Amino acid sequence: MNTQTNHRNTLQQMQQYGHILMLSAWGFAIVFASLLFLYLGHLLDEWLGTAPNFMFGLFFLALVTSIARLYQEAWRKRKKV
């Protein structure tokens, strides 16, 4: 009986770490996508001479898209709980 309790505690800890890892991964994805699109927008602006239009546009596109995907995944996970 004691081993079952230990096993349940271990599973609960692993699930908690899984949630933390998922949030960390999303944080990394949002930052990476934002910086990548910011840089690509900067390159487009230099090439076309339209600074800072593409830089801001692509940055906000990446930010909104990443947050929307995070919201979608959170909504799906909420339904499973």
C-alpha positions in Angstrom: 0.0 0.0 0.0 2.9 2.3 0.8 4.4 1.7 -2.7 1.0 2.7 -4.3 1.0 6.0 -2.4 4.6 6.7 -3.5 3.8 5.8 -7.1 0.8 8.2 -7.0 2.9 11.0 -5.5 5.6 10.5 -8.2 3.0 10.6 -11.0 1.5 13.8 -9.6 5.0 15.4 -9.4 5.7 14.4 -13.0 2.4 15.9 -14.1 3.2 19.2 -12.4 6.6 19.2 -14.0 5.0 18.5 -17.3 2.8 21.6 -17.0 5.8 23.7 -16.0 7.8 22.4 -19.0 4.9 23.1 -21.3 4.7 26.7 -20.1 8.5 27.1 -20.4 8.4 25.8 -24.0 5.6 28.2 -24.9 7.5 31.1 -23.4 10.6 30.2 -25.4 8.5 29.8 -28.6 6.9 33.2 -28.1 10.2 35.0 -27.5 12.0 33.1 -30.3 9.2 33.8 -32.9 9.0 37.4 -31.9 12.7 38.0 -32.2 12.9 36.1 -35.5 10.1 38.0 -37.1 11.5 41.3 -35.7 14.8 40.6 -37.4 13.2 39.5 -40.6 11.1 42.7 -40.6 14.3 44.7 -40.0 15.9 43.0 -43.1 12.9 43.7 -45.2 12.8 47.3 -44.1 16.4 47.8 -45.0 15.9 46.2 -48.4 12.8 48.1 -49.2 13.6 51.3 -47.4 10.4 51.3 -45.3 11.7 51.3 -41.8 10.1 50.4 -39.3 6.9 49.2 -41.0 7.7 45.6 -41.6 9.7 45.3 -38.4 6.7 46.2 -36.2 4.2 44.5 -38.4 5.9 41.1 -38.4 6.8 41.4 -34.7 3.1 41.9 -33.7 2.1 39.2 -36.1 4.4 36.7 -34.4 3.3 37.9 -31.0 -0.4 37.6 -31.7 -0.1 34.3 -33.5 2.0 32.7 -30.7 -0.4 33.9 -28.0 -3.4 32.7 -30.0 -1.8 29.2 -30.4 -1.1 29.2 -26.6 -4.7 30.1 -25.9 -5.9 27.3 -28.3 -3.8 24.7 -26.5 -4.8 25.9 -23.1 -8.5 25.7 -24.1 -8.0 22.1 -25.4 -6.3 21.1 -22.2 -9.0 22.7 -20.1 -11.6 20.5 -21.8 -9.6 17.4 -21.0 -9.4 18.2 -17.3 
